[in-house]
Amino acid sequence: MRFSFEDVQSFARWSGDHNPLHVSEQFARRTHFGQPIVHGVLTVLDALRATRGDTGTGATLTDQQVASLQCGD
């Protein structure tokens, strides 16, 4: 799963979530992340897209966040 900064910007416009941790490189540089991170909801939506809703394969989604995904990761 990989998202560019432009992907994150597009999702922010679509969702209305303009949290500077996601959309401001300058703000994010001053946090412990060091750069913008991807919206968690965007990663979940991509995971759902990848499975095409097929949960019969043993795939499960939880509400646990293991790590933040940075743009370009």
N, C-alpha and C positions, 0 to 999 in steps of 0.2 A: 504494500500500500504506500503510494507516494503522491504527495500533493505539492504543487508549486505555490509560491506566494500569490500568484495570479489566481489560482484555484481558490485559495482562502479568501482573497478579496471578492471574488465572484460570489462565493457562498455568503459572505457578510452582507453584500448588497441584497441577495435573495432572501436571507433570513432576517435581516434587520439587526443582527448581532454584530455591533461595531466595537466590541471590547478591544481596547488598544493592545492587549496582550496578543491578539490575533492579527490586527490590521496595521499596527504602527511599529515599524522596524526600530525607530528611535526609542519608543517606550520599552519595547521588549528587550532591547540591549541592556537596559538598566535593571532587568530582573535576573533572577538566578537561571532562567532559561537561556538568556543571551541573544535570543532571536525569536521572532513570532512563532507561536505554536498553532497547530491545526485545531479547529473547533472539534470537540469531542463528538458532537452530533454528526459532523461530516464523516468522521471515521466509521461510525456505526452505520450510517446510510450506505457507505461504500462496502462495508462488510455484508450488509443485507443484499446489495446489488450483486456482489460476487457469488453469494450462495443462491441467488434468485429465489429466495424464500424457501429453499429446499432444506428443511430441518431434519429430513429423514436420513441424512448422511451422518448424523451424530453431532453435527455442529450446534453449538449453543451460544447464546449471547448472555452475558451477565452485566450487572451494573458496576462491576469492579473496574477501576481504571488502573492498569498496571504501570503505564508510563505515558508521558506526553509525547506527541509526535510533532517534530519540528518541520517546517517547510523544507522540502527537498529530501527529507529522510525517506 
